[in-house]
Amino acid sequence: MKTAPLENPQSAIRNPLSKIDDIADKVFRGERLSFEDAARLFHHPNLNELGMLADFARQRAVAGREVTYIRGRNINYSNVCWVQCKFCAFYDLPASKQGYTHGKEVIFGKIQEMVDLGGIEILLQGGLNPQLKIDYYEDLFSSIGEKFPTVWIHGLSVAEILYIAKISRISLEECLIRLRRAGLKTIPGAGAEMLVDRVRRIIAPYKDTSQEWLETMKLWHRLGGHSTVTMMYGTVETLEERLEHMIATREAQDESLANTKGGFTAFIAWNFQPDGTPLGEEIQKANPHWRKASGFDYLRTIAVGRLMLDNIPHHQASWVTQGPKIAQIGLHFGLDDFGSTMMEENVVSATGTDYVMPISEIERLIKEAGYEPKTRDTLYRLV
């Protein structure tokens, strides 16, 4: 069912029972919200009001009825990883017989399949594999560029990059410069999880700190690069810690926009998928009544994210974790992008959550929500 945009959202959100009129006024005036404002929004009982506010903020940042998506493919070049994040069901330890590292021909074959279907972007990620140093990635990226000059490499996570620099015995800056020179175009926001060290110590004790993650992204931005930022919620964090993550992200973006040509292009929130993960078992054992985050929690979180992250223009749906219907509703809660067609997805699907959608279905969902689907590139330029 199509819904028309509100002609006067200011009047629609005001009612005698509302307790966020002062926050709404700040949103309509374009003023930045505080931590305390966002905490009140998280606890506000009227989800529809949050949606109207978030949609207003979305229209200010990305006006119109267009919702974008990109024709791309996920490629996991290796599943070997020693970090043992508790929320991950994808990795295999270096000594495991199930571990793999794809050769270039396998990766080329996957890229060719994507190109044949009109794809333009590969999301290339793996684990922290002690056998793969900087020369492996330079060779892989440059080889992809030579064979597929029009394909955009959106690749690696901060954790992978930090580890590549460490085992290659080079500085982080040299690592980033060499990766970029070899063909890495943009960096996905993977590994941000929750940018709160209390949470990170519980869910991924061997991973980088929140400060290391942020400083790596800011250095990439200073080198002229762009990236995205994610937030995995629904584990052991509090609502206030979700806001800490948003504030830290917003401050990092402020710094990048003031001093560099790069920055975060998009924010993507997704909830923890517990099935088959050590963390899921651990949480369930400690609290038998615990359940994974609901669709309502997702809508509330993305709405608050849109309102708080006023300096990140694009907010992307996570239909892989939420499913198509909640992602579709999310277009009225501040989202303006439907993400990638993906073609294959191995990390989240390893937990038993496995949503796959053809392009025709993505476009149908966008149209039925009252928007116009448009294809884009990695930097959110229409193509």
ABEGO torsion letter per residue (X at the ends): XBBBBBABAAAAABBAABAAAAAAAAAAAGBBBBAAAAAAAAABABAAAAAAAAAAAAAAABBEABBBBBBBBBBBABABBAAGBAABAABBBAABAABBBBBAAAAAAAAAAAAAAGBABBBBBBBBBAABBAAAAAAAAAAAAAABAABBBBBEBAAAAAAAAAAAGBBAAAAAAAAAAAGBABBBABGAEBBBAAAAAAABAABBBAAAAAAAAAAAAAAGBBBBBBBBBGBABBAAAAAAAAAAAAAAAAAAAAABABEBABBBBBBBBABGBAAAAAAAAABAABBBBBAAAAAAAAAAAAAABAABABBBBBAAAAEAAAAAAAAAAGBABAEBAGGBBAAAAAAGBBBBBBAAAAAAAAAAAGBBBBBBBAAGBBX
